Amino acid sequence: MEYFVWDMNPILFQIGPFKIYWYGLIFVGSFFVGLEILKWMYKREGKNPEVIENLLFYLLIGAAIGARLVHCFFYEPSIYLAHPLKIFAIWEGGLASHGGMLGVLIVLWFFAKHHNESYMWLIARISIPGTFTASAIRIGNFINSEIIGLPTDLPWAVIFQRVDNIPRHPVQLYEAIAYIAIFILLLTVYIKSKPNFATKVLPPLFLTTLFTARFFIEYAKTRQADYTTDLPFTTGQILSLPFIIIGIIWLILALKSTKESI
């Protein structure tokens, strides 16, 4: 069987030692798109979009720091505990999406407090562009031939030639497609529902759908952590479970409170 062979250069262009990677361009670009979506929401609900002009910078910093720290201490702790200065070598790769989300949540809390905004209102709206960014990041992972899937003989298998010549699940694309579908779902709920309802259900709906998708797609991934546990789950699945549980309970309570207020 002929399989699709992927061997794209992850470097967009290079001038001497200076390199621009596709991943970095897609990562930062998705934040700019997300900011425009958030500005549209502010205008739609009669708020001043100028308030969030500087938010993009802080979100990028928070996401990068959170993603880096969780990767270092949950996926490769033996390496970074032995060589702590390598934590700062972010150009070598190694970012965890769970940590990136936590970093964003912390930044949003400080932002909401500083600007006297409703934290719940803000995270409800940011969940929509957040899923877009999550999808974009997985496209970047695909370009880099990283976070690869397990071997398979399915007709849509991909050979990541930079890694080996084995047909594998294109798990990066699985996640990218799943997250775009969730993005469409959340955006539809936002547009078709009242603002108060959207504020209540969007955060738990985001947590439940995104991390459930992540949990099941993990079964098709190669092991990312440099250690094993006695649990029948990967590190990505273990990190996803709390978000799924919180999301389900939160969603049930949100829907229940909405019914009671009718």
HUSUL-V106952 format. One record per residue. N is the residue number from 1. SS is DSSP state (helix for helix, strand for strand, loop for the rest). PSI is psi as a letter, one per 30 degrees, with the letter a starting at -180 (none if undefined). Layout:
N,SS,PSI ; N,SS,PSI
This chain:
1,loop,k ; 2,loop,k ; 3,loop,l ; 4,strand,k ; 5,strand,k ; 6,strand,k ; 7,loop,h ; 8,loop,k ; 9,loop,k ; 10,loop,f ; 11,strand,k ; 12,strand,e ; 13,strand,l ; 14,strand,k ; 15,strand,j ; 16,loop,b ; 17,loop,f ; 18,strand,k ; 19,strand,k ; 20,strand,k ; 21,strand,k ; 22,helix,e ; 23,helix,e ; 24,helix,e ; 25,helix,e ; 26,helix,e ; 27,helix,e ; 28,helix,e ; 29,helix,e ; 30,helix,e ; 31,helix,e ; 32,helix,e ; 33,helix,e ; 34,helix,e ; 35,helix,e ; 36,helix,e ; 37,helix,e ; 38,helix,e ; 39,helix,e ; 40,helix,e ; 41,helix,e ; 42,helix,e ; 43,helix,e ; 44,helix,e ; 45,loop,g ; 46,loop,g ; 47,loop,l ; 48,loop,j ; 49,helix,f ; 50,helix,f ; 51,helix,e ; 52,helix,g ; 53,loop,e ; 54,loop,f ; 55,helix,e ; 56,helix,e ; 57,helix,e ; 58,helix,e ; 59,helix,e ; 60,helix,e ; 61,helix,e ; 62,helix,e ; 63,helix,e ; 64,helix,e ; 65,helix,e ; 66,helix,e ; 67,helix,e ; 68,helix,e ; 69,helix,e ; 70,helix,e ; 71,helix,e ; 72,helix,e ; 73,helix,f ; 74,helix,f ; 75,helix,e ; 76,loop,h ; 77,helix,e ; 78,helix,e ; 79,helix,e ; 80,helix,f ; 81,helix,e ; 82,helix,e ; 83,loop,i ; 84,helix,f ; 85,helix,f ; 86,helix,f ; 87,helix,e ; 88,helix,f ; 89,loop,i ; 90,helix,f ; 91,helix,f ; 92,helix,f ; 93,loop,l ; 94,loop,i ; 95,loop,k ; 96,loop,k ; 97,helix,e ; 98,helix,e ; 99,helix,e ; 100,helix,e ; 101,helix,e ; 102,helix,e ; 103,helix,e ; 104,helix,e ; 105,helix,e ; 106,helix,e ; 107,helix,e ; 108,helix,e ; 109,helix,e ; 110,helix,e ; 111,helix,e ; 112,helix,e ; 113,helix,e ; 114,helix,e ; 115,loop,g ; 116,loop,h ; 117,loop,l ; 118,loop,k ; 119,helix,e ; 120,helix,e ; 121,helix,e ; 122,helix,e ; 123,helix,f ; 124,helix,e ; 125,helix,e ; 126,helix,f ; 127,helix,f ; 128,helix,e ; 129,helix,f ; 130,helix,e ; 131,helix,e ; 132,helix,e ; 133,helix,e ; 134,helix,e ; 135,helix,e ; 136,helix,e ; 137,helix,e ; 138,helix,e ; 139,helix,e ; 140,helix,e ; 141,helix,e ; 142,helix,e ; 143,helix,e ; 144,loop,f ; 145,loop,h ; 146,loop,l ; 147,loop,h ; 148,loop,l ; 149,strand,l ; 150,loop,l ; 151,strand,k ; 152,loop,l ; 153,loop,g ; 154,loop,k ; 155,loop,f ; 156,loop,g ; 157,loop,l ; 158,strand,k ; 159,strand,j ; 160,strand,j ; 161,loop,f ; 162,loop,f ; 163,loop,e ; 164,loop,a ; 165,loop,h ; 166,loop,k ; 167,strand,k ; 168,strand,l ; 169,loop,k ; 170,loop,i ; 171,helix,f ; 172,helix,e ; 173,helix,e ; 174,helix,e ; 175,helix,e ; 176,helix,e ; 177,helix,e ; 178,helix,e ; 179,helix,e ; 180,helix,e ; 181,helix,e ; 182,helix,e ; 183,helix,e ; 184,helix,e ; 185,helix,e ; 186,helix,e ; 187,helix,e ; 188,helix,e ; 189,helix,e ; 190,helix,e ; 191,helix,e ; 192,helix,f ; 193,loop,l ; 194,loop,l ; 195,helix,e ; 196,helix,e ; 197,helix,e ; 198,helix,e ; 199,helix,e ; 200,helix,e ; 201,helix,f ; 202,helix,e ; 203,helix,e ; 204,helix,e ; 205,helix,e ; 206,helix,e ; 207,helix,e ; 208,helix,e ; 209,helix,e ; 210,helix,e ; 211,helix,f ; 212,helix,e ; 213,helix,e ; 214,helix,e ; 215,helix,e ; 216,helix,e ; 217,helix,f ; 218,helix,f ; 219,helix,f ; 220,helix,g ; 221,strand,l ; 222,loop,l ; 223,loop,k ; 224,loop,e ; 225,loop,l ; 226,loop,g ; 227,loop,l ; 228,loop,l ; 229,loop,l ; 230,loop,f ; 231,loop,k ; 232,loop,h ; 233,loop,l ; 234,loop,l ; 235,helix,e ; 236,helix,e ; 237,helix,e ; 238,helix,e ; 239,helix,f ; 240,helix,e ; 241,helix,e ; 242,helix,e ; 243,helix,e ; 244,helix,e ; 245,helix,e ; 246,helix,e ; 247,helix,e ; 248,helix,e ; 249,helix,e ; 250,helix,e ; 251,helix,e ; 252,helix,e ; 253,helix,e ; 254,helix,e ; 255,helix,e ; 256,helix,e ; 257,helix,e ; 258,helix,e ; 259,helix,e ; 260,helix,f ; 261,helix,f ; 262,loop,none
